[in-house]
């Protein structure tokens, strides 16, 4: 836990000691509640790898055609958070720059994550279409139909990532770290036929 958070929790405990002096039951309950909210280390984690390669106009899938799932994890224990308001919250699906190179074990600020979010090219429609909202149930959710409308060749890193973050408007106390996939290329759909054609020619 970061020193700033430790100091904050210590100040909370001191404040609730005073509250406990006047109302023992209320003080203990509130102290536990506040420490749970501010002291938890929660993160979103994708449970499924994407099926590659990816093409414009084709639905994103997990490996072997499985649904792409995401879970809310308590980073301290590795367990899925199955209860509480966070376990049923909504998530936004976004596209990230491929060069957002943070490791899964790293921590980052929400502002840093959002700085790498990608918008569509000027004059183009939405870069990613489909169901861009995921609802957790018991701390787990599945991504719906998602389709890229543009390739990644114009992007600085020539790659994208899919990211998941707490939906806009969520007002919880705990910081919940976002999830992201590995970096990948998105090719124009016509390229898929060319690759298959080339492969059959070489046999």
URCOR-V724664 format. One record per run of one state. SS is the DSSP state (H for helix, E for strand, L for the rest). FROM is the first residue (numbers start at 1). LEN is the number of residues. If there is no record, write none. Layout:
# URCOR-V724664
<<SS,FROM,LEN> <SS,FROM,LEN>>
This chain:
# URCOR-V724664
<<L,1,2> <H,3,20> <L,23,1> <H,24,16> <L,40,2> <E,42,5> <L,47,3> <E,50,1> <L,51,3> <E,54,2> <L,56,3> <E,59,1> <L,60,2> <E,62,1> <H,63,3> <L,66,3> <E,69,6> <L,75,5> <E,80,1> <L,81,4> <H,85,4> <L,89,1> <E,90,8> <L,98,12> <H,110,6> <L,116,1> <E,117,1> <L,118,10> <E,128,3> <L,131,2> <E,133,3> <L,136,1> <E,137,1> <L,138,2> <E,140,3> <L,143,3> <E,146,3> <L,149,11> <E,160,7> <L,167,9> <E,176,2> <L,178,1> <E,179,2> <L,181,3> <E,184,1> <L,185,1> <E,186,2> <L,188,2> <H,190,13> <L,203,1>>
